[in-house]
């Protein structure tokens, strides 16, 4: 999730994030979400990188787009959508 001068990604409540029904993945041995802040696009603003839990909860739209929802720490909700490419990754 890209941050910029209008949207501060560090204010996101990571536990509230859902993408097509999937939650942010947690480490098995800890109650810790697999997420971190980093200036991915080198624009001077922190972005939020997350791993999603692999499950059968994926809500397929057959559109090639995915919708992400979440809340800021203030409780304000946000929504975004974009084209996606699903890759198989390493299992944690």
N, C-alpha and C positions, 0 to 999 in steps of 0.2 A: 504494500500500500504506500504510494508515494506521498511524501510530505512536501509542502511548499510554503510560500508566504501567506497563504490563505488557510491551509489545512495542516495542523500540527499532528503528525502521526504519533508522536510520543504521548499524546493525550488519549489514545485509544485504550479501552478496556479489552485487553487481548482475549479474555475468557468469553467475551460476548460475540466474537467473530464467527460467522457462518458463511460457507460458500456452498450454494446448492444443497443445503442441509448438513454439510460436513462441519465438524468442529475442529478447532486447533488441536493437534496431536499433543499428548502429554507423555513424559517419560514414564516408563512402567514402574520404576522403583521410587518415584517422587511425584508429588503433585505440582509439576512444573511444566508449563506450556513450552513447546518448541517454537520459540519466537525470539527475534532480536531486532534491535534498531541499528541501522547503518545507512550511511549516505550512498545508497546503491547507484543513483544516477549522477552523483557528484555535482549537485546543484547547491550544496551548502545546507541542505535540510535533511534531517533524519527520515528514513523510510522504514516501514515495518515489514520484516520478512517473516513468514510463518510457514510451518509444515501442517498440512491437514491430515486428519485421521482417515486412514483408508478403511472404508466400510461400504456396506450396501445401502447406506442412507442417501447416496448421491441422487439428486433429483434431476434426471436427464431431461433437457429441453429440445434436444436434436437441432439446436440452432447454431452450435459452434460458439456460443456465448455463455458466460457464467455470471451469476449475480452474487455479490458479496454484501453482507449486511453486518452491522455491528453498532456498538455504542461507545461514545466518549466517556471518560471518567465522570463527567457531569451528568450523564444519563441521556444526553442528546443522541439520537440515532442517526445513522448515515447508511447510504446504499450506493453501490457502484457496480458497473458491469463492463465487460470487455470480452474480446475474443480470447479463447484459451487453447492450449495444447497440453494434453495430459501425458505425463511421463511416469514410467515406473522408476522408483527410487530405492535407495537403500532402506532396509528395515531397521528400526531403532529398538 
